[in-house]
Amino acid sequence: MRNRALLALFTVAATIFVSGVVGLIVSGRQEPVVFASPEPSVTPSPARTLQLGAEGSPEQTAADYLKAWSSGDFEAMREMVDEPPSDFVDRHRDFEDVALSHSVTFTPGEVARTGDETADVPFTESRDEPGAGAWSFDSVLHLAVRDLTWKVLWTPDVLYPGLAEDGDIVRTTEAPGSASALLTKEGRDFPQDSDAGPYLSALAPKVPAPTGGVAAGWTIELRNPGRPAVRLIGFHPEQTPQGTRTTIEWSVQAAAARALDGLGHPAALVAVRPSTGEVLAIADRLGGMGAFTQKFAPGSTFKTITAAALLGGGVTPDTQVECPAGYQIPNGRSIPNYQNEDHGTVSFRQAFALSCNTTFARLAVERLSPDALGAQARAFGFGVQIDPGVPATCGSMNTPENHDALAEDSFGQGTVEATPLCMALVAAAVESGEWRPPTLLDDAGEGSLPQTATLPSGVADGLRALMRAVTSEGTAAGAGLPDDAAGKTGTAEDWQGGEDHAWFIGYRGDLAFSVFVQHGGTGRNAAVPVAARFLRAL
């Protein structure tokens, strides 16, 4: 009996054990199995709960995934994704190439169970973008149990919320300002058809490249097919480099270029600032950089320099002089006035205003030596090396060998030649009382630039009186110039037999200029109207 009781007890125990195991296998449940307490009414405590089935947890998988992401280990991330797309790694690398972040961090939120085997883990992605600073946005990791392991269910919107399967995230970059892009003094592009193109092309290679790089604006956009692009973040420098500023002023350049419109001859207009030597405008239709490099006989505009030498030698604007139709150089040639005009006895001011060749030829022969005239020309830049940033020359004059040569040089013929730039600097020196070398770059240093040359105060005052007389009562009077403009006309013979060249140099306030019209005829008829249009437009 005792043996039978023991056998029955073993049979019952075995039955209970086998039934329990079979029940667990048949059910296939992967949720925690809770071993109930003897009292069915008591809720089991967590300490008595045992997880069976899936490896790990959604919290751990999300943490491992975000850690790999923060270190850029996209292959490790791929291993944690259920059925990752073939371009999974490439899409993440492309995103990093777009973002160019200094750093990136991921902060997971609390796990939200969405089913027995699914969960969501929200996270915040924080990036430090160059220029723009902090960039943060929220996204969600969707997880599920696959093959008894918690996996990430990856879709493109995990990379960025709202990104479609065939969408993309792109960076657009604004073209940065180039240091070699030359601008006006105000930082503006040059006016259209400014006639200064060759000078800018020659100047651009001289501009040094920036040492610290050039800031450029950019924008990151979300682009899904069939939908407008969405701007995610961007950077726009407050002071985007816009190039290198020249000394040229936009309004002066525009006025100079338009003043040459309609001319039937090659011409040039150069404007400078007397107080600094800055070139304010170059309108050049001579070809190449003719206004800076081609020398022509300056004609009567050179009388400004001869007058400076005479004023320095004791002549005054009120000195009475002869202005006959012709002057016979002792033992030399005869010098005629323009159209053989005879003005008799006049003041030196009037002789200058009327542009009397005979007066200047006689005074040069009687009062000046060849060296004295040459020294005065050098004080106005003749023979002086200049470097405004592009190829340039001023003027030249051989030392007169006799009275004939001295007389011809005195009114801008003979061996005297000058560029339009050079004669603009002459007018500038009269206005300011000091000859200054020209410059084209706004921040140009002194470097090896030539020294300035100061005119004696009496000479500068006298020249101003003479040039004002030209526009008020002389060869430029009544030609449409502003009342406060002063200048000197010039008509120069072309030694090659062509029609005369026309000149007009002058100043108005802190602006000096020269106008040259090749084969244009007389200064009054061809050059002065150009100057009038130019000054009236300012």
C-alpha positions as CSV (number, residue, x, y, z in Angstrom):
1,M,0.0,0.0,0.0
2,R,2.7,2.3,0.9
3,N,4.5,1.7,-2.4
4,R,1.3,2.3,-4.4
5,A,0.8,5.7,-2.6
6,L,4.3,6.8,-3.4
7,L,3.8,5.8,-7.1
8,A,0.6,7.7,-7.3
9,L,2.3,10.8,-5.8
10,F,5.2,10.6,-8.4
11,T,2.7,10.2,-11.2
12,V,0.7,13.3,-10.2
13,A,3.9,15.4,-9.9
14,A,5.2,14.3,-13.3
15,T,1.9,15.1,-14.9
16,I,1.9,18.6,-13.5
17,F,5.5,19.2,-14.7
18,V,4.9,18.0,-18.2
19,S,1.7,19.9,-18.6
20,G,3.4,23.1,-17.6
21,V,6.2,22.8,-20.1
22,V,4.0,21.8,-22.9
23,G,1.7,24.7,-22.1
24,L,4.6,27.1,-22.4
25,I,5.8,25.7,-25.7
26,V,2.4,25.6,-27.3
27,S,1.5,29.1,-26.3
28,G,4.6,30.7,-27.9
29,R,4.2,33.8,-25.8
30,Q,7.2,36.0,-25.5
31,E,5.9,38.3,-22.8
32,P,7.2,38.0,-19.3
33,V,6.0,35.0,-17.4
34,V,4.8,35.7,-14.0
35,F,5.0,33.2,-11.3
36,A,1.9,33.8,-9.2
37,S,2.0,33.9,-5.4
38,P,-0.1,31.5,-3.4
39,E,-2.6,34.3,-2.8
40,P,-4.2,35.0,-6.2
41,S,-5.5,38.4,-5.0
42,V,-2.0,39.8,-4.5
43,T,-0.4,41.7,-7.4
44,P,3.1,40.2,-8.2
45,S,6.0,42.5,-7.5
46,P,8.6,43.5,-10.2
47,A,11.2,41.6,-8.2
48,R,9.3,38.4,-8.9
49,T,9.0,39.1,-12.7
50,L,11.2,37.2,-15.2
51,Q,11.7,38.2,-18.9
52,L,11.7,35.3,-21.3
53,G,11.9,35.5,-25.1
54,A,13.4,38.6,-26.9
55,E,17.0,39.6,-26.3
56,G,17.7,43.0,-24.7
57,S,15.1,45.8,-24.6
58,P,14.0,48.7,-26.7
59,E,15.8,51.1,-24.3
60,Q,19.1,49.3,-24.8
61,T,18.8,49.0,-28.6
62,A,17.9,52.7,-28.9
63,A,20.8,53.7,-26.7
64,D,23.3,51.6,-28.7
65,Y,21.9,52.9,-32.0
66,L,22.2,56.5,-31.0
67,K,25.6,56.0,-29.6
68,A,26.8,54.5,-32.9
69,W,25.2,57.4,-34.7
70,S,26.9,60.0,-32.6
71,S,30.3,58.4,-33.4
72,G,29.5,58.1,-37.1
73,D,29.6,54.2,-37.0
74,F,26.9,53.7,-39.7
75,E,27.8,50.1,-40.3
76,A,27.1,49.3,-36.6
77,M,23.8,51.2,-36.9
78,R,23.0,49.1,-40.0
79,E,23.3,45.9,-38.0
80,M,20.6,47.1,-35.6
81,V,18.1,47.9,-38.4
82,D,15.5,45.4,-39.6
83,E,15.9,45.0,-43.3
84,P,18.0,48.2,-43.9
85,P,17.9,49.6,-47.4
86,S,21.0,49.1,-49.6
87,D,21.8,52.8,-49.4
88,F,21.4,53.1,-45.6
89,V,25.1,53.9,-45.0
90,D,25.3,56.2,-48.0
91,R,22.2,58.2,-47.0
92,H,23.7,58.9,-43.6
93,R,27.0,59.9,-45.0
94,D,25.3,62.2,-47.5
95,F,23.4,63.8,-44.6
96,E,26.6,64.5,-42.7
97,D,28.2,65.9,-45.9
98,V,25.2,68.3,-46.1
99,A,25.2,69.2,-42.4
100,L,29.0,69.7,-42.0
101,S,28.3,69.8,-38.3
102,H,31.1,70.6,-35.8
103,S,29.4,68.2,-33.4
104,V,26.2,66.1,-33.0
105,T,24.6,64.7,-29.9
106,F,21.5,62.5,-29.4
107,T,19.3,62.6,-26.3
108,P,16.7,59.8,-26.0
109,G,13.4,60.3,-24.3
110,E,11.2,57.8,-22.4
111,V,10.2,54.5,-24.2
112,A,6.6,54.3,-25.3
113,R,5.3,50.7,-25.6
114,T,3.0,50.5,-28.6
115,G,2.4,46.8,-28.5
116,D,3.6,43.6,-27.1
117,E,6.6,43.6,-29.4
118,T,6.8,47.2,-30.6
119,A,8.0,50.4,-29.0
120,D,8.9,54.0,-29.9
121,V,11.8,55.9,-28.5
122,P,11.7,59.7,-29.1
123,F,15.0,61.5,-29.3
124,T,16.4,65.0,-29.8
125,E,19.2,65.5,-32.3
126,S,21.4,68.5,-31.6
127,R,24.0,69.8,-34.0
128,D,26.5,72.7,-34.0
129,E,26.5,74.2,-37.5
130,P,29.3,76.4,-38.8
131,G,28.2,80.0,-38.8
132,A,24.6,79.2,-37.8
133,G,25.3,77.7,-34.4
134,A,22.8,75.3,-32.7
135,W,20.4,73.2,-34.8
136,S,18.1,70.9,-32.9
137,F,15.1,68.8,-34.0
138,D,13.1,65.9,-32.7
139,S,12.6,62.5,-34.3
140,V,11.5,59.0,-33.2
141,L,13.0,55.5,-33.4
142,H,10.5,52.9,-34.1
143,L,11.5,49.5,-32.7
144,A,10.1,45.9,-32.9
145,V,11.1,42.4,-32.0
146,R,12.5,40.5,-35.0
147,D,14.0,37.1,-34.6
148,L,13.8,37.4,-30.8
149,T,15.9,40.7,-31.0
150,W,14.8,44.3,-30.6
151,K,15.5,46.0,-34.0
152,V,15.1,49.5,-35.4
153,L,12.4,49.8,-38.1
154,W,14.2,52.4,-40.2
155,T,12.5,54.8,-42.6
156,P,13.9,58.1,-44.0
157,D,12.0,60.2,-41.6
158,V,14.3,58.8,-38.8
159,L,17.1,60.7,-40.6
160,Y,14.9,63.8,-40.6
161,P,11.2,64.1,-39.8
162,G,9.1,64.4,-43.0
163,L,11.8,63.1,-45.3
164,A,10.1,60.9,-47.9
165,E,11.5,57.7,-49.4
166,D,12.6,59.4,-52.6
167,G,13.2,62.8,-50.9
168,D,16.5,64.4,-50.1
169,I,18.2,66.9,-47.9
170,V,20.4,69.3,-49.8
171,R,22.7,72.3,-49.1
172,T,22.7,75.3,-51.4
173,T,25.7,77.6,-51.1
174,E,25.7,81.3,-52.0
175,A,28.6,82.3,-54.2
176,P,31.1,84.0,-51.9
177,G,32.4,87.4,-52.8
178,S,35.8,87.1,-54.5
179,A,38.6,89.3,-53.4
180,S,39.6,89.8,-57.0
181,A,36.0,91.0,-57.9
182,L,36.7,94.7,-58.1
183,L,34.0,97.2,-57.0
184,T,33.5,100.9,-56.8
185,K,34.5,102.8,-53.7
186,E,31.0,102.4,-52.4
187,G,31.2,98.6,-52.7
188,R,28.9,98.5,-55.8
189,D,29.4,96.7,-59.1
190,F,30.6,99.0,-61.8
191,P,28.0,100.7,-64.0
192,Q,27.1,99.0,-67.2
193,D,29.2,100.0,-70.2
194,S,31.6,101.8,-67.9
195,D,34.5,101.9,-70.4
196,A,36.8,100.8,-67.5
197,G,37.0,97.1,-68.2
198,P,40.6,96.8,-69.3
199,Y,41.8,98.5,-66.2
200,L,39.8,96.2,-63.9
201,S,41.2,93.2,-65.8
202,A,44.7,94.5,-65.3
203,L,44.1,95.3,-61.6
204,A,42.4,92.1,-60.5
205,P,45.6,89.9,-60.5
206,K,47.3,92.4,-58.2
207,V,44.7,92.0,-55.5
208,P,46.0,89.6,-52.8
209,A,43.9,86.6,-51.8
210,P,42.3,86.7,-48.4
211,T,44.4,84.8,-45.8
212,G,41.5,83.7,-43.6
213,G,39.2,82.3,-46.3
214,V,36.0,83.9,-47.5
215,A,32.7,83.5,-45.7
216,A,29.8,82.2,-47.8
217,G,26.1,81.9,-47.0
218,W,24.3,78.6,-47.2
219,T,20.9,76.9,-46.7
220,I,19.9,73.4,-45.9
221,E,16.6,72.3,-47.4
222,L,14.2,69.4,-47.3
223,R,13.1,68.5,-50.8
224,N,10.4,65.9,-51.4
225,P,9.1,65.3,-54.9
226,G,6.0,67.3,-55.8
227,R,6.3,69.5,-52.8
228,P,7.9,72.9,-52.2
229,A,11.4,72.9,-50.7
230,V,11.4,73.5,-46.9
231,R,14.2,75.5,-45.4
232,L,15.6,73.8,-42.4
233,I,18.5,76.1,-41.4
234,G,20.7,78.6,-43.1
235,F,23.6,81.0,-42.6
236,H,23.9,84.4,-44.2
237,P,27.0,86.5,-43.2
238,E,26.1,90.0,-42.1
239,Q,29.0,91.3,-44.0
240,T,29.6,88.9,-46.8
241,P,32.9,89.8,-48.6
242,Q,32.0,91.5,-51.8
243,G,35.4,91.9,-53.4
244,T,38.0,94.6,-53.3
245,R,37.0,98.2,-53.5
246,T,38.7,100.5,-55.9
247,T,39.0,104.3,-55.6
248,I,36.5,104.7,-58.5
249,E,33.2,106.3,-57.4
250,W,30.1,104.8,-59.0
251,S,28.3,108.1,-59.9
252,V,31.5,109.7,-61.2
253,Q,32.3,106.7,-63.4
254,A,28.8,106.5,-64.8
255,A,28.8,110.3,-65.6
256,A,32.2,110.0,-67.3
257,A,31.1,107.0,-69.5
258,R,27.8,108.6,-70.5
259,A,29.6,111.9,-71.3
260,L,31.5,110.1,-74.1
261,D,28.3,108.7,-75.7
262,G,27.6,110.0,-79.2
263,L,31.2,111.0,-80.0
264,G,32.4,110.1,-83.4
265,H,36.1,109.9,-82.3
266,P,38.1,107.8,-79.9
267,A,38.1,109.6,-76.6
268,A,38.9,109.3,-72.9
269,L,37.9,111.0,-69.7
270,V,39.9,110.6,-66.5
271,A,38.8,112.1,-63.1
272,V,40.9,112.2,-59.9
273,R,40.5,113.5,-56.4
274,P,43.0,116.4,-55.9
275,S,43.3,116.0,-52.2
276,T,44.3,112.3,-52.4
277,G,45.3,111.4,-55.9
278,E,42.6,108.7,-56.0
279,V,41.3,107.9,-59.5
280,L,37.6,108.6,-59.4
281,A,36.7,107.6,-63.0
282,I,38.3,106.1,-66.1
283,A,36.1,106.2,-69.3
284,D,38.4,105.0,-72.0
285,R,37.5,104.6,-75.6
286,L,41.0,104.9,-77.0
287,G,41.5,101.2,-77.0
288,G,43.3,99.1,-74.4
289,M,44.4,101.3,-71.6
290,G,45.2,104.3,-73.8
291,A,44.1,106.9,-71.2
292,F,47.0,105.7,-69.0
293,T,49.6,104.5,-71.5
294,Q,49.2,106.5,-74.8
295,K,50.9,109.9,-74.9
296,F,49.8,112.7,-77.2
297,A,50.9,116.3,-77.6
298,P,48.9,118.1,-74.9
299,G,48.7,121.4,-76.8
300,S,47.7,124.5,-74.9
301,T,46.8,122.5,-71.7
302,F,50.6,122.4,-71.1
303,K,50.5,126.2,-70.8
304,T,49.4,125.5,-67.3
305,I,52.9,124.1,-66.5
306,T,54.6,126.9,-68.4
307,A,52.5,129.5,-66.5
308,A,53.5,127.9,-63.2
309,A,57.2,128.4,-64.2
310,L,56.5,132.0,-65.2
311,L,54.5,132.8,-62.0
312,G,57.4,131.3,-60.0
313,G,59.7,133.7,-61.9
314,G,57.9,136.8,-61.1
315,V,55.1,137.1,-63.6
316,T,51.6,137.8,-62.1
317,P,48.1,137.3,-63.4
318,D,48.0,141.1,-63.9
319,T,51.3,141.5,-65.7
320,Q,50.8,143.1,-69.0
321,V,52.0,141.1,-72.0
322,E,51.7,141.2,-75.8
323,C,49.5,138.8,-77.7
324,P,50.3,139.5,-81.4
325,A,49.2,137.4,-84.4
326,G,52.8,136.1,-84.7
327,Y,56.1,136.1,-82.8
328,Q,59.4,135.9,-84.5
329,I,62.0,134.0,-82.4
330,P,65.3,135.8,-82.6
331,N,67.4,133.8,-85.1
332,G,64.7,131.3,-85.2
333,R,61.3,130.4,-86.5
334,S,58.0,132.4,-86.4
335,I,55.3,131.3,-84.1
336,P,51.7,132.1,-85.2
337,N,48.6,132.5,-83.0
338,Y,45.6,130.2,-83.6
339,Q,44.0,131.6,-86.8
340,N,46.5,134.5,-86.6
341,E,44.4,136.2,-83.9
342,D,45.9,139.5,-82.7
343,H,44.8,140.6,-79.2
344,G,47.4,143.3,-78.6
345,T,48.4,144.1,-75.1
346,V,46.5,142.1,-72.4
347,S,47.1,140.8,-68.9
348,F,48.8,137.5,-68.4
349,R,45.4,136.2,-67.2
350,Q,43.8,137.2,-70.4
351,A,46.6,135.8,-72.5
352,F,46.1,132.4,-70.7
353,A,42.3,132.6,-71.1
354,L,42.7,133.4,-74.8
355,S,45.4,130.7,-75.2
356,C,47.9,133.0,-76.9
357,N,50.7,130.9,-78.4
358,T,52.7,134.0,-79.2
359,T,52.6,135.2,-75.6
360,F,53.9,132.0,-74.1
361,A,56.5,131.5,-76.8
362,R,57.9,134.9,-76.2
363,L,57.8,134.7,-72.4
364,A,59.5,131.3,-72.4
365,V,62.3,132.5,-74.7
366,E,62.8,135.7,-72.7
367,R,62.2,134.5,-69.1
368,L,62.7,130.8,-68.9
369,S,65.7,128.5,-69.3
370,P,65.3,125.0,-70.7
371,D,66.2,123.6,-67.3
372,A,63.6,125.8,-65.6
373,L,60.8,124.6,-67.8
374,G,61.9,120.9,-67.5
375,A,62.1,121.2,-63.7
376,Q,58.5,122.6,-63.6
377,A,57.3,119.8,-65.8
378,R,58.8,117.2,-63.4
379,A,57.0,118.9,-60.5
380,F,53.8,118.1,-62.4
381,G,54.7,114.4,-62.9
382,F,56.5,114.6,-66.2
383,G,59.2,112.0,-66.2
384,V,58.1,110.6,-62.8
385,Q,57.4,106.9,-62.5
386,I,53.9,106.2,-61.3
387,D,52.2,103.0,-60.3
388,P,48.4,103.3,-59.8
389,G,48.1,99.5,-59.8
390,V,48.0,99.1,-63.6
391,P,50.4,100.0,-66.4
392,A,50.6,103.8,-66.6
393,T,52.8,106.7,-67.5
394,C,52.5,110.4,-67.2
395,G,54.3,112.7,-69.6
396,S,57.7,113.4,-71.2
397,M,59.6,116.3,-72.5
398,N,63.1,116.5,-73.9
399,T,65.3,119.3,-72.6
400,P,65.0,122.1,-75.3
401,E,68.2,122.5,-77.3
402,N,67.4,126.0,-78.6
403,H,64.9,128.8,-78.5
404,D,62.8,127.2,-81.2
405,A,62.4,124.0,-79.2
406,L,61.8,125.9,-76.0
407,A,59.1,128.0,-77.7
408,E,57.3,125.0,-79.1
409,D,57.4,123.1,-75.8
410,S,56.0,126.1,-74.0
411,F,52.6,125.6,-75.6
412,G,52.5,121.8,-75.6
413,Q,54.0,121.0,-79.0
414,G,57.6,120.1,-79.9
415,T,58.8,117.2,-77.8
416,V,56.0,117.4,-75.1
417,E,53.7,114.4,-74.8
418,A,51.3,113.4,-72.0
419,T,48.6,110.8,-71.2
420,P,45.1,111.9,-70.3
421,L,45.8,110.6,-66.8
422,C,48.8,112.9,-66.6
423,M,46.9,116.0,-67.5
424,A,44.2,115.2,-65.0
425,L,46.9,115.1,-62.4
426,V,48.1,118.5,-63.6
427,A,44.6,120.0,-63.0
428,A,44.4,118.3,-59.7
429,A,47.7,119.8,-58.6
430,V,46.4,123.3,-59.4
431,E,43.3,122.8,-57.3
432,S,45.0,121.3,-54.3
433,G,48.4,123.1,-54.6
434,E,50.1,119.7,-54.5
435,W,50.9,117.1,-57.2
436,R,50.0,113.6,-55.9
437,P,50.6,110.3,-57.6
438,P,47.5,108.4,-58.7
439,T,46.1,105.3,-57.1
440,L,43.3,102.9,-58.0
441,L,43.0,100.7,-54.9
442,D,41.0,102.0,-52.0
443,D,43.4,100.7,-49.4
444,A,46.7,101.2,-51.2
445,G,49.6,101.9,-49.0
446,E,52.3,104.4,-49.8
447,G,54.9,101.7,-50.5
448,S,57.4,103.0,-53.1
449,L,55.1,105.6,-54.5
450,P,56.8,108.8,-55.6
451,Q,56.8,111.8,-53.3
452,T,54.3,114.5,-53.8
453,A,55.3,117.9,-55.1
454,T,54.0,121.1,-53.4
455,L,53.5,124.2,-55.5
456,P,54.4,127.6,-53.9
457,S,51.3,129.2,-52.6
458,G,51.6,132.2,-54.9
459,V,52.0,129.9,-57.9
460,A,49.0,127.8,-57.0
461,D,46.8,130.9,-56.4
462,G,47.9,132.4,-59.7
463,L,47.1,129.3,-61.6
464,R,43.7,129.1,-60.1
465,A,43.0,132.7,-61.2
466,L,44.2,131.8,-64.7
467,M,42.1,128.7,-65.1
468,R,38.9,130.5,-63.7
469,A,39.4,133.1,-66.4
470,V,39.4,130.4,-69.1
471,T,35.8,129.4,-68.2
472,S,34.5,132.8,-67.3
473,E,35.9,134.9,-70.2
474,G,38.2,132.8,-72.3
475,T,38.1,129.8,-74.7
476,A,35.7,127.8,-72.5
477,A,33.3,130.6,-71.6
478,G,29.6,130.1,-72.5
479,A,30.1,126.4,-73.3
480,G,27.7,125.0,-70.7
481,L,30.2,124.4,-67.9
482,P,29.0,124.9,-64.3
483,D,29.8,128.4,-63.0
484,D,32.3,127.1,-60.4
485,A,34.3,125.0,-62.9
486,A,37.8,126.1,-63.9
487,G,40.0,124.7,-66.7
488,K,42.2,125.0,-69.7
489,T,41.4,124.1,-73.4
490,G,44.0,122.6,-75.7
491,T,44.2,122.0,-79.4
492,A,47.2,119.9,-80.4
493,E,48.7,119.2,-83.8
494,D,49.0,115.6,-84.8
495,W,52.5,115.2,-86.1
496,Q,51.4,112.3,-88.3
497,G,49.2,114.6,-90.4
498,G,45.8,113.8,-88.9
499,E,43.2,116.3,-87.6
500,D,44.1,118.1,-84.4
501,H,43.5,116.5,-81.0
502,A,41.1,118.2,-78.6
503,W,41.8,118.6,-74.9
504,F,40.2,120.2,-71.9
505,I,41.5,119.8,-68.3
506,G,39.9,121.3,-65.2
507,Y,38.5,121.0,-61.8
508,R,35.4,121.6,-59.7
509,G,35.7,121.4,-56.0
510,D,37.7,118.3,-55.0
511,L,37.4,116.7,-58.4
512,A,39.8,117.2,-61.3
513,F,39.6,115.8,-64.8
514,S,40.9,115.7,-68.3
515,V,39.0,115.1,-71.5
516,F,40.8,114.0,-74.6
517,V,39.2,113.5,-78.1
518,Q,41.5,112.0,-80.6
519,H,41.4,113.9,-83.9
520,G,38.4,115.8,-82.5
521,G,39.4,119.3,-83.6
522,T,39.5,122.2,-81.2
523,G,39.3,121.8,-77.4
524,R,36.4,124.2,-77.2
525,N,34.3,122.5,-79.8
526,A,35.0,118.8,-79.0
527,A,36.4,118.5,-75.5
528,V,34.6,121.2,-73.5
529,P,31.1,119.9,-74.3
530,V,32.1,116.5,-73.0
531,A,33.3,118.0,-69.8
532,A,30.1,120.0,-69.5
533,R,28.0,116.9,-69.8
534,F,30.2,115.1,-67.3
535,L,30.1,117.8,-64.6
536,R,26.4,118.5,-65.1
537,A,25.6,114.9,-64.5
538,L,27.3,114.8,-61.0
